[in-house]
C-alpha cells in the first residue's frame, strides 16, 4: 500500500514538475540601440549623412562669403553717400545703390536661413525613414532568435527612465542576445560583397 501511495506521489510530483517546466517563462534582453550602432547598414547610412552635412556646410560657407562681399560693398556705398568730396548727384546715386545692396543682403540672409532649414528638415525626414527600416530589420532578427530560444518576452535595455536610470536591470549575461543579433544582421554584408564584386 505504501508503495502504491509513494508511486502516486511520485507521479503527481513528476506531473507537476512537467507543468511547471512548461509554464516557465524565458526572458531575453537586447539593446536595440547598441545593435543599431553596430549594424553595418546604419554605419554606412550615417557616413552618407555626414557627407551630406559636409556638403551643406560648404554651401553655407559659400553663401556667407557672398554675404560678406555684399556687406563690404554696402559699407563702401554708405561711405560714398556721406562723402563731401562727391557731388550731390553722386551721393544720391550711392545712397540708392546702398539701399538696393541692403535688400540684396537681406535676400542673402533669407536664402541662408531657408537653405539651412530645408537641409535640416530633409535630413531629419531621411534619417527617420531609414532608421525605421533598419530597426524593422533588426527586430525581424530579434524575433527569429526569440523563437529559436522559445522566449516568451524580449526586453529592450536601451531605454532610460525619466530620472536617467535604466528601465531594465539584468544580471545574467546569457539573457542578452545583442551580440548574437549583431552577428546575424551583419552576416548579410559578407553575402553582399561577393555579389558586388561579381558585378
C-alpha positions as CSV (number, residue, x, y, z in Angstrom):
1,X,0.0,0.0,0.0
2,X,2.8,2.4,0.9
3,X,4.5,1.5,-2.4
4,X,1.3,2.4,-4.3
5,X,0.9,5.7,-2.4
6,X,4.6,6.5,-3.0
7,X,4.1,5.8,-6.7
8,X,1.1,8.1,-6.8
9,X,3.1,10.8,-5.0
10,X,6.0,10.4,-7.4
11,X,3.7,10.5,-10.4
12,X,2.0,13.6,-9.1
13,X,5.2,15.4,-8.4
14,X,6.6,14.4,-11.8
15,X,3.4,15.7,-13.5
16,X,3.6,18.9,-11.5
17,X,7.2,19.3,-12.4
18,X,6.5,19.0,-16.1
19,X,3.6,21.5,-15.9
20,X,5.9,24.0,-14.1
21,X,8.6,23.4,-16.8
22,X,6.1,24.1,-19.5
23,X,4.9,27.2,-17.7
24,X,8.5,28.5,-17.3
25,X,8.9,32.0,-18.8
26,X,12.0,32.6,-20.9
27,X,13.0,36.2,-20.9
28,X,15.7,37.7,-23.2
29,X,17.2,41.2,-23.4
30,X,18.7,43.2,-26.2
31,X,20.0,46.7,-26.6
32,X,18.3,47.8,-29.8
33,X,20.3,51.0,-29.8
34,X,23.5,49.0,-29.3
35,X,22.7,46.7,-32.1
36,X,21.8,49.6,-34.4
37,X,25.1,51.3,-33.7
38,X,26.9,48.1,-34.8
39,X,24.7,47.4,-37.8
40,X,26.8,47.9,-41.0
41,X,23.8,49.5,-42.9
42,X,23.4,52.1,-40.1
43,X,27.1,52.9,-40.2
44,X,27.1,53.3,-44.0
45,X,24.0,55.4,-43.8
46,X,25.5,57.7,-41.1
47,X,28.5,58.1,-43.3
48,X,26.2,59.3,-46.1
49,X,24.5,61.7,-43.7
50,X,27.9,63.0,-42.6
51,X,28.9,63.6,-46.3
52,X,25.6,65.4,-47.0
53,X,26.1,67.6,-43.9
54,X,29.7,68.5,-45.0
55,X,28.4,69.4,-48.5
56,X,25.7,71.6,-46.8
57,X,28.3,73.3,-44.6
58,X,30.4,74.1,-47.7
59,X,27.3,75.7,-49.3
60,X,26.6,77.6,-46.1
61,X,30.2,78.9,-46.1
62,X,29.8,79.9,-49.7
63,X,26.6,81.9,-49.0
64,X,28.3,83.5,-46.0
65,X,31.2,84.6,-48.2
66,X,28.8,86.1,-50.7
67,X,27.0,87.9,-47.9
68,X,30.3,89.3,-46.5
69,X,31.1,90.6,-50.0
70,X,27.7,92.3,-50.2
71,X,28.2,93.8,-46.7
72,X,31.5,95.2,-47.7
73,X,30.1,96.7,-50.9
74,X,27.2,98.2,-48.9
75,X,29.6,99.9,-46.4
76,X,31.6,101.4,-49.3
77,X,28.3,102.8,-50.8
78,X,27.3,104.2,-47.4
79,X,30.6,106.0,-47.1
80,X,30.2,107.4,-50.6
81,X,26.7,108.6,-49.8
82,X,28.1,110.6,-46.9
83,X,31.3,111.9,-48.7
84,X,31.8,115.6,-49.0
85,X,34.1,115.1,-52.0
86,X,31.4,113.7,-54.3
87,X,28.7,115.8,-55.9
88,X,25.1,115.7,-54.6
89,X,24.0,113.6,-57.5
90,X,26.8,111.1,-56.9
91,X,25.9,110.9,-53.2
92,X,22.3,110.3,-54.1
93,X,23.2,107.6,-56.6
94,X,25.4,106.0,-53.9
95,X,22.6,106.2,-51.4
96,X,20.2,104.5,-53.9
97,X,22.8,101.8,-54.6
98,X,23.3,101.2,-50.9
99,X,19.5,100.7,-50.5
100,X,19.5,98.1,-53.3
101,X,22.6,96.5,-51.8
102,X,20.9,96.3,-48.4
103,X,18.0,94.4,-50.0
104,X,20.4,92.0,-51.6
105,X,22.0,91.4,-48.2
106,X,18.5,90.7,-46.7
107,X,17.8,88.3,-49.5
108,X,21.1,86.5,-49.0
109,X,20.3,86.1,-45.3
110,X,16.9,84.7,-46.1
111,X,18.5,82.3,-48.6
112,X,20.9,81.1,-46.0
113,X,18.1,80.6,-43.4
114,X,15.9,78.7,-45.9
115,X,18.7,76.6,-47.1
116,X,19.7,75.6,-43.5
117,X,16.0,74.8,-42.6
118,X,15.5,72.8,-45.8
119,X,18.6,70.7,-45.2
120,X,17.8,70.1,-41.6
121,X,14.2,69.1,-42.4
122,X,15.2,66.8,-45.3
123,X,18.0,65.1,-43.3
124,X,15.6,64.5,-40.3
125,X,13.0,63.0,-42.6
126,X,15.5,60.8,-44.3
127,X,17.0,59.7,-41.1
128,X,13.6,58.9,-39.5
129,X,12.6,56.8,-42.5
130,X,15.9,54.9,-42.8
131,X,16.2,54.2,-39.1
132,X,12.7,52.9,-39.0
133,X,13.6,50.5,-41.8
134,X,16.8,49.4,-40.1
135,X,15.0,48.9,-36.8
136,X,12.4,46.7,-38.5
137,X,15.3,44.6,-40.0
138,X,16.8,44.3,-36.5
139,X,13.5,43.3,-34.9
140,X,13.0,40.6,-37.5
141,X,16.3,39.0,-36.4
142,X,15.3,39.5,-32.7
143,X,12.0,37.7,-33.4
144,X,14.0,34.9,-35.1
145,X,16.3,34.4,-32.2
146,X,13.5,34.7,-29.7
147,X,11.6,31.9,-31.5
148,X,14.7,29.7,-31.6
149,X,15.1,30.1,-27.8
150,X,11.4,29.8,-27.1
151,X,11.3,33.1,-25.4
152,X,8.1,34.5,-24.0
153,X,9.4,38.0,-23.7
154,X,12.2,40.2,-25.1
155,X,13.1,43.4,-23.2
156,X,14.9,46.4,-24.7
157,X,17.7,47.6,-22.4
158,X,18.3,50.7,-24.4
159,X,15.7,52.8,-22.7
160,X,16.1,55.0,-19.7
161,X,13.5,56.3,-17.2
162,X,12.8,60.0,-16.6
163,X,15.5,60.2,-14.0
164,X,18.1,58.7,-16.3
165,X,18.1,55.2,-14.7
166,X,17.9,52.1,-16.9
167,X,14.3,50.8,-17.2
168,X,15.6,47.1,-17.4
169,X,18.1,45.7,-15.0
170,X,19.8,42.4,-15.9
171,X,22.4,40.4,-14.1
172,X,22.5,37.3,-16.3
173,X,24.6,37.9,-19.5
174,X,23.2,34.8,-21.0
175,X,19.9,36.5,-21.4
176,X,21.3,39.2,-23.6
177,X,21.1,38.5,-27.3
178,X,22.6,41.8,-28.6
179,X,25.9,40.2,-29.8
180,X,24.1,37.3,-31.5
181,X,21.7,39.7,-33.3
182,X,24.5,41.9,-34.4
183,X,26.4,38.9,-35.8
184,X,23.3,37.8,-37.8
185,X,22.4,41.2,-39.2
186,X,26.0,41.8,-40.3
187,X,26.2,38.4,-41.9
188,X,24.3,39.8,-44.9
189,X,27.3,42.2,-45.6
190,X,29.6,39.3,-46.3
191,X,27.0,37.9,-48.7
192,X,26.6,41.2,-50.5
193,X,30.3,41.8,-51.0
194,X,30.9,38.8,-53.3
195,X,27.8,39.7,-55.3
196,X,29.0,43.3,-55.7
197,X,32.5,42.1,-56.7
198,X,31.0,39.8,-59.4
199,X,29.1,42.8,-60.9
